[in-house]
Amino acid sequence: MKREIIGEVISDKMERTVIVEVKREHAHPLYHKMVRRRKKLYAHNPENKAKTGDKVKIKECRPLSKLKRWVVTEILKV
């Protein structure tokens, strides 16, 4: 089962690659305060359709390059 997550494109300056920022919130195990975490993931964008600011769904895949492990499956909001 491949993971699918939703994030926002923060850079589309590369050919067929976008950087997607994924934000998540979880409760701290001891203090029970909400903690925000963010991660930048490199995703394959085969037709260069996703642009900066788009909300996209990305899916885990085999390694495509040194850093790319995800592929853009759907553009949710432009």
HUVEN-V251972 format. One record per residue. N is the residue number from 1. PHI is phi as a letter, one per 20 degrees, with the letter a starting at -180 (NA if undefined). Layout:
BEGIN
N/PHI
N/PHI
END
This chain:
BEGIN
1/NA
2/e
3/f
4/c
5/c
6/d
7/b
8/d
9/f
10/d
11/b
12/c
13/f
14/e
15/f
16/l
17/b
18/c
19/d
20/d
21/e
22/d
23/d
24/b
25/c
26/b
27/e
28/f
29/f
30/e
31/e
32/l
33/e
34/f
35/d
36/e
37/c
38/c
39/b
40/d
41/c
42/e
43/c
44/f
45/c
46/g
47/d
48/l
49/e
50/f
51/c
52/g
53/n
54/f
55/e
56/c
57/d
58/d
59/c
60/f
61/b
62/f
63/f
64/d
65/b
66/g
67/d
68/e
69/c
70/c
71/c
72/f
73/d
74/b
75/d
76/e
77/b
78/e
END
